[in-house]
Amino acid sequence: MPLLDKKTDKAVNEFNQYVKPVSLWADAWKRLRRNKMAVLGMWIVGAYLVVTFGASVLPFHSYTEQQMLHVNLPPSLKPAGVVALGEHEKRRVDLKEAIERSGRSDLKTDLERVDAEIIQLKGDMDVNPVHKRVYILGTDYLGRDMLARTIYGGQISIMIGLIGTLTAAFIGIVLGSLGGYLGGWVDNLIGRFVDLMYSLPYMLIVIIIMSMLPTGSNSIFVLYLAIAMISWLTISRVVRGQIISLKNSEFVEAAKSMGASSNRIIFRHLLPNSLGIIIIYSTLQFPSFIMNESFLSFLGLGVSAPQASWGTLVSEGVQGMQLYPWRLLVPAVAMTVFLFAMNFLGDGLRDALDPQSKNRS
């Protein structure tokens, strides 16, 4: 344990050598850097945030612009016009074979339409700059760029996770700290309400809220509200338990002896000492909000068109996964990588901020 040099008021060890003090956060950061998976997750999350929220200034195509001649193009590094022409030629051959094999006259209309689109593509190939675009992740059923839709969809999904986490943390911290410190009827009232809400199925409540409230242009706000209203229950219990374990500590008794009010003790002494576990739990809870939004969007209760989230893109991709697998794989892989990165980062923060793990490495 470091000693104090009375002449210089600096910490020294048993050999009278000066010891540089290390704060809790500096020590946590030092141990976090040793966790390679947590660092990798942090870099991946940072890259996602830069790309998704900086998409408006980055050279991406519009995520709402429709090009009907570029419908369901596979991922390619070739110009869209060349890829579209090749896809139309394949479709033309398939239709001819189907007509010769089955003799279906109704397919002749489709063949005539494909022939007209081929003529239009050949005529516009060198004139229209749209055909020179490159869709490295393909297009969807309306000819929209899957890369742009996945990136802009990430904005909504990440914002839902962020707002849900912040709202849950704020409500849970306030109610959990008040119940844990004050105790008595306040703690009983908050605790029984939490127990009541826990007895109800979380996702069913969110679905009912989404079904009852009006949707449309404000569907994102409704989604934020529905997820945030129920998401604070667990974190309130976590904060309550942490406050109860700390409220009889020496520093709290010292603050009381100096006449500190209950609000000051809670928000200036107890909560800062509980910040580590709050950060850990919030980081680990972040992916669950994205998964909840994806589930609601998969059910058709999420974001309304033309806006999209990872959940709506996955829902659209499932409908054509056999013929156009990239429409499902692109948003699914993007969401999976982000969720794994957040979990790795959360696990790393848990180990770094855990006081009992300081002597492990």
C-alpha positions as CSV (number, residue, x, y, z in Angstrom):
1,M,0.0,0.0,0.0
2,P,1.5,3.4,-0.9
3,L,2.6,5.7,1.8
4,L,2.5,9.5,1.9
5,D,5.6,11.7,1.9
6,K,4.9,14.5,4.4
7,K,7.4,16.9,2.7
8,T,6.0,16.6,-0.8
9,D,2.5,15.2,-0.1
10,K,3.2,12.5,-2.8
11,A,2.6,8.8,-2.6
12,V,5.7,6.7,-2.2
13,N,6.3,2.9,-1.8
14,E,8.3,1.1,0.8
15,F,11.5,2.0,-1.0
16,N,10.7,5.7,-0.9
17,Q,10.1,5.8,-4.6
18,Y,7.3,8.0,-5.9
19,V,4.2,6.2,-7.1
20,K,2.1,7.7,-9.8
21,P,-1.6,7.5,-8.7
22,V,-4.0,5.7,-11.0
23,S,-7.7,6.5,-11.1
24,L,-10.4,4.0,-11.4
25,W,-11.1,4.8,-15.0
26,A,-7.5,4.8,-16.0
27,D,-7.1,1.4,-14.4
28,A,-10.2,0.1,-16.1
29,W,-9.0,1.4,-19.5
30,K,-5.6,-0.3,-19.0
31,R,-7.3,-3.6,-18.3
32,L,-9.8,-3.1,-21.1
33,R,-7.0,-2.8,-23.6
34,R,-5.7,-6.2,-22.6
35,N,-8.9,-7.8,-23.8
36,K,-8.4,-8.1,-27.5
37,M,-12.0,-9.1,-28.3
38,A,-13.3,-6.1,-26.4
39,V,-10.9,-3.8,-28.3
40,L,-12.0,-5.4,-31.6
41,G,-15.6,-4.9,-30.6
42,M,-15.0,-1.3,-29.7
43,W,-13.4,-0.6,-33.1
44,I,-16.2,-2.3,-34.9
45,V,-18.8,-0.4,-33.0
46,G,-16.9,2.9,-33.7
47,A,-16.7,2.1,-37.4
48,Y,-20.5,1.4,-37.5
49,L,-21.3,4.7,-35.8
50,V,-19.0,6.7,-38.1
51,V,-20.4,5.1,-41.3
52,T,-24.1,5.0,-40.3
53,F,-24.4,8.5,-38.8
54,G,-22.0,10.0,-41.4
55,A,-23.8,8.4,-44.4
56,S,-25.2,11.8,-45.5
57,V,-21.8,13.1,-46.2
58,L,-20.3,9.9,-47.6
59,P,-20.7,8.9,-51.3
60,F,-23.6,6.5,-51.0
61,H,-26.6,6.3,-53.3
62,S,-30.0,7.3,-52.1
63,Y,-31.7,4.6,-50.1
64,T,-35.2,5.6,-51.4
65,E,-34.5,6.0,-55.1
66,Q,-36.1,3.3,-57.2
67,Q,-34.7,2.1,-60.5
68,M,-37.1,-0.4,-62.0
69,L,-34.6,-1.6,-64.6
70,H,-32.2,-2.5,-61.8
71,V,-34.6,-4.7,-59.8
72,N,-33.0,-7.6,-57.8
73,L,-29.5,-7.2,-59.2
74,P,-27.0,-9.5,-57.5
75,P,-23.9,-8.1,-55.8
76,S,-21.3,-7.1,-58.4
77,L,-18.4,-4.7,-59.1
78,K,-19.6,-4.2,-62.7
79,P,-21.7,-1.2,-63.8
80,A,-25.4,-1.7,-63.1
81,G,-26.4,-1.4,-66.7
82,V,-24.1,-4.3,-67.7
83,V,-25.4,-6.5,-64.8
84,A,-29.0,-5.6,-65.5
85,L,-28.6,-6.4,-69.2
86,G,-27.1,-9.8,-68.4
87,E,-29.9,-10.6,-65.9
88,H,-32.5,-9.6,-68.5
89,E,-30.8,-11.8,-71.1
90,K,-30.9,-14.8,-68.7
91,R,-34.6,-14.1,-68.0
92,R,-35.3,-13.9,-71.7
93,V,-33.7,-17.3,-72.3
94,D,-35.6,-18.8,-69.4
95,L,-38.9,-17.5,-70.6
96,K,-38.3,-18.8,-74.1
97,E,-37.5,-22.3,-72.8
98,A,-40.6,-22.2,-70.6
99,I,-42.8,-21.2,-73.5
100,E,-41.4,-23.9,-75.8
101,R,-41.6,-26.6,-73.0
102,S,-45.0,-25.8,-71.6
103,G,-46.7,-23.9,-74.4
104,R,-48.1,-21.3,-72.0
105,S,-49.3,-18.3,-73.9
106,D,-49.5,-16.1,-70.8
107,L,-45.7,-16.1,-70.6
108,K,-45.5,-14.3,-74.0
109,T,-46.5,-11.1,-72.3
110,D,-43.6,-11.4,-69.9
111,L,-41.3,-12.1,-72.8
112,E,-42.4,-9.1,-74.7
113,R,-41.9,-6.9,-71.6
114,V,-38.4,-8.3,-71.1
115,D,-37.6,-7.7,-74.8
116,A,-38.7,-4.1,-74.4
117,E,-36.6,-3.6,-71.3
118,I,-33.6,-5.0,-73.1
119,I,-34.0,-2.6,-75.9
120,Q,-34.4,0.3,-73.4
121,L,-31.3,-0.8,-71.5
122,K,-29.2,-0.9,-74.7
123,G,-30.4,2.5,-75.8
124,D,-29.8,4.1,-72.4
125,M,-26.6,2.3,-71.5
126,D,-24.2,5.1,-72.7
127,V,-26.6,8.0,-72.1
128,N,-28.1,7.6,-68.6
129,P,-25.5,7.8,-65.9
130,V,-27.7,5.7,-63.6
131,H,-26.6,2.6,-65.5
132,K,-23.0,3.3,-64.6
133,R,-23.6,2.9,-60.9
134,V,-22.0,0.0,-59.0
135,Y,-24.1,-2.0,-56.5
136,I,-21.5,-3.9,-54.6
137,L,-24.2,-5.5,-52.4
138,G,-27.0,-5.7,-55.0
139,T,-30.5,-4.2,-55.1
140,D,-33.9,-5.0,-53.7
141,Y,-37.2,-5.7,-55.3
142,L,-37.7,-2.0,-56.2
143,G,-34.2,-1.5,-57.6
144,R,-32.9,0.3,-54.4
145,D,-29.3,0.0,-53.4
146,M,-28.9,-2.6,-50.6
147,L,-25.7,-1.0,-49.3
148,A,-27.4,2.3,-48.8
149,R,-30.5,0.8,-47.3
150,T,-28.5,-1.3,-44.9
151,I,-26.4,1.7,-43.8
152,Y,-29.4,4.0,-43.3
153,G,-31.4,1.2,-41.7
154,G,-28.5,0.9,-39.2
155,Q,-29.2,4.5,-38.2
156,I,-32.7,3.7,-37.1
157,S,-31.7,0.4,-35.4
158,I,-28.8,1.9,-33.5
159,M,-30.8,5.0,-32.5
160,I,-33.6,2.7,-31.1
161,G,-30.9,0.8,-29.1
162,L,-29.3,4.1,-27.9
163,I,-32.6,5.8,-27.0
164,G,-34.0,2.7,-25.4
165,T,-30.8,2.2,-23.3
166,L,-30.6,5.9,-22.2
167,T,-34.3,6.0,-21.3
168,A,-34.2,2.7,-19.4
169,A,-31.0,3.9,-17.6
170,F,-32.5,7.2,-16.6
171,I,-35.9,5.9,-15.3
172,G,-34.2,2.8,-13.7
173,I,-31.5,4.9,-12.0
174,V,-33.9,7.4,-10.5
175,L,-36.5,4.9,-9.3
176,G,-33.9,2.3,-8.2
177,S,-31.8,4.7,-6.3
178,L,-34.8,6.3,-4.5
179,G,-36.2,2.9,-3.5
180,G,-32.8,1.5,-2.4
181,Y,-31.8,4.6,-0.3
182,L,-35.1,5.7,1.2
183,G,-36.5,2.2,1.7
184,G,-39.9,1.9,3.6
185,W,-43.1,2.6,1.7
186,V,-41.2,4.2,-1.2
187,D,-39.2,1.0,-1.8
188,N,-42.3,-1.1,-1.4
189,L,-44.4,1.0,-3.8
190,I,-41.7,0.9,-6.5
191,G,-40.9,-2.7,-5.9
192,R,-44.5,-3.9,-6.2
193,F,-45.0,-1.9,-9.4
194,V,-41.9,-3.5,-10.8
195,D,-43.2,-6.9,-9.8
196,L,-46.5,-6.2,-11.4
197,M,-44.8,-5.1,-14.7
198,Y,-42.6,-8.2,-14.6
199,S,-45.6,-10.4,-14.4
200,L,-46.8,-9.2,-17.8
201,P,-45.1,-10.4,-21.0
202,Y,-42.8,-7.7,-22.1
203,M,-43.0,-8.2,-25.9
204,L,-46.8,-8.6,-25.7
205,I,-47.1,-5.2,-24.0
206,V,-44.9,-3.6,-26.7
207,I,-47.0,-5.2,-29.4
208,I,-50.2,-3.9,-27.9
209,I,-48.8,-0.4,-27.5
210,M,-47.6,-0.4,-31.2
211,S,-51.0,-1.7,-32.3
212,M,-53.0,0.9,-30.3
213,L,-51.0,4.0,-31.1
214,P,-51.2,5.7,-34.5
215,T,-48.5,4.9,-37.0
216,G,-47.3,6.7,-40.1
217,S,-44.7,9.5,-40.2
218,N,-44.3,9.3,-36.4
219,S,-43.9,5.5,-36.4
220,I,-40.3,5.8,-35.2
221,F,-41.3,7.9,-32.2
222,V,-44.0,5.4,-31.4
223,L,-41.4,2.6,-31.6
224,Y,-39.1,4.5,-29.3
225,L,-41.9,5.1,-26.8
226,A,-43.1,1.5,-26.8
227,I,-39.7,0.0,-26.2
228,A,-38.6,2.6,-23.6
229,M,-41.8,2.4,-21.5
230,I,-41.1,-1.2,-20.3
231,S,-37.3,-1.4,-20.6
232,W,-36.3,0.2,-17.3
233,L,-37.5,-2.6,-15.0
234,T,-34.3,-4.7,-14.7
235,I,-31.9,-1.8,-14.4
236,S,-34.0,-0.3,-11.6
237,R,-33.5,-3.6,-9.6
238,V,-29.8,-3.6,-10.4
239,V,-29.4,0.0,-9.2
240,R,-31.5,-0.6,-6.1
241,G,-29.4,-3.6,-5.1
242,Q,-26.2,-1.6,-5.6
243,I,-27.5,1.4,-3.6
244,I,-28.6,-0.9,-0.7
245,S,-25.1,-2.4,-0.6
246,L,-23.4,1.0,-0.4
247,K,-25.8,3.2,1.7
248,N,-24.3,2.1,5.0
249,S,-20.7,2.6,3.8
250,E,-18.3,5.0,5.7
251,F,-18.3,7.7,3.0
252,V,-22.1,7.8,3.2
253,E,-22.0,8.1,7.0
254,A,-19.4,10.9,6.7
255,A,-21.6,12.8,4.2
256,K,-24.6,12.5,6.6
257,S,-22.5,13.8,9.5
258,M,-21.6,16.8,7.5
259,G,-25.3,17.5,6.9
260,A,-25.6,16.4,3.2
261,S,-29.2,16.0,2.0
262,S,-30.6,12.7,0.6
263,N,-30.5,14.0,-2.9
264,R,-26.8,14.9,-2.6
265,I,-25.9,11.6,-1.1
266,I,-27.7,9.7,-3.8
267,F,-26.6,11.7,-6.8
268,R,-23.2,12.8,-5.7
269,H,-21.9,9.9,-3.7
270,L,-23.9,6.7,-4.3
271,L,-24.6,6.8,-8.0
272,P,-21.0,7.7,-9.0
273,N,-19.9,4.7,-7.1
274,S,-22.5,2.6,-8.9
275,L,-21.6,4.0,-12.3
276,G,-19.5,1.0,-13.3
277,I,-22.2,-1.6,-13.0
278,I,-24.7,0.8,-14.7
279,I,-22.4,1.2,-17.7
280,I,-21.8,-2.6,-17.9
281,Y,-25.5,-3.4,-17.8
282,S,-26.5,-0.7,-20.2
283,T,-23.9,-1.9,-22.7
284,L,-25.1,-5.5,-22.5
285,Q,-28.7,-4.4,-22.7
286,F,-28.1,-2.3,-25.9
287,P,-28.2,-5.3,-28.3
288,S,-31.5,-6.5,-26.8
289,F,-33.3,-3.3,-27.9
290,I,-32.1,-3.7,-31.4
291,M,-33.3,-7.3,-31.4
292,N,-36.7,-6.2,-30.0
293,E,-37.0,-3.6,-32.8
294,S,-36.0,-6.2,-35.4
295,F,-38.7,-8.6,-34.1
296,L,-41.4,-5.9,-34.2
297,S,-40.3,-4.9,-37.7
298,F,-40.4,-8.6,-38.7
299,L,-44.0,-8.7,-37.6
300,G,-44.8,-5.5,-39.5
301,L,-45.1,-3.3,-36.5
302,G,-41.8,-1.5,-36.9
303,V,-40.6,1.3,-39.1
304,S,-42.9,2.4,-42.0
305,A,-41.8,2.6,-45.6
306,P,-39.8,4.3,-47.2
307,Q,-37.7,4.3,-44.1
308,A,-36.1,1.0,-43.1
309,S,-34.3,-0.7,-40.2
310,W,-32.3,-3.8,-40.1
311,G,-35.5,-5.6,-38.9
312,T,-37.6,-4.5,-41.9
313,L,-34.8,-5.3,-44.3
314,V,-34.5,-8.8,-42.9
315,S,-38.3,-9.2,-43.1
316,E,-38.3,-8.2,-46.8
317,G,-35.3,-10.4,-47.5
318,V,-37.0,-13.5,-46.1
319,Q,-39.8,-13.2,-48.7
320,G,-37.3,-13.8,-51.6
321,M,-34.5,-15.6,-49.9
322,Q,-34.5,-18.5,-52.2
323,L,-34.2,-16.5,-55.4
324,Y,-32.4,-13.4,-54.1
325,P,-30.4,-14.5,-51.0
326,W,-28.3,-11.3,-50.8
327,R,-31.4,-9.3,-49.8
328,L,-31.5,-11.3,-46.6
329,L,-27.8,-11.9,-46.0
330,V,-26.7,-8.3,-46.3
331,P,-28.8,-6.8,-43.4
332,A,-28.6,-10.0,-41.4
333,V,-24.8,-10.1,-41.5
334,A,-24.6,-6.3,-40.8
335,M,-26.8,-6.7,-37.7
336,T,-25.1,-9.9,-36.5
337,V,-21.6,-8.3,-36.6
338,F,-22.8,-5.3,-34.7
339,L,-24.6,-7.3,-32.0
340,F,-21.5,-9.5,-31.5
341,A,-19.3,-6.5,-31.3
342,M,-21.5,-4.9,-28.7
343,N,-21.5,-8.1,-26.6
344,F,-17.8,-8.4,-26.8
345,L,-17.5,-4.7,-25.7
346,G,-20.0,-5.2,-22.9
347,D,-18.1,-8.3,-21.6
348,G,-14.8,-6.4,-21.7
349,L,-16.3,-3.5,-19.8
350,R,-17.7,-5.9,-17.2
351,D,-14.3,-7.4,-16.6
352,A,-12.5,-4.0,-16.7
353,L,-14.9,-2.3,-14.2
354,D,-15.3,-5.2,-11.8
355,P,-13.3,-4.3,-8.7
356,Q,-12.8,-8.0,-7.9
357,S,-11.0,-8.6,-11.2
358,K,-8.2,-6.1,-10.6
359,N,-5.7,-8.7,-9.4
360,R,-6.5,-11.2,-12.1
361,S,-4.0,-9.8,-14.6
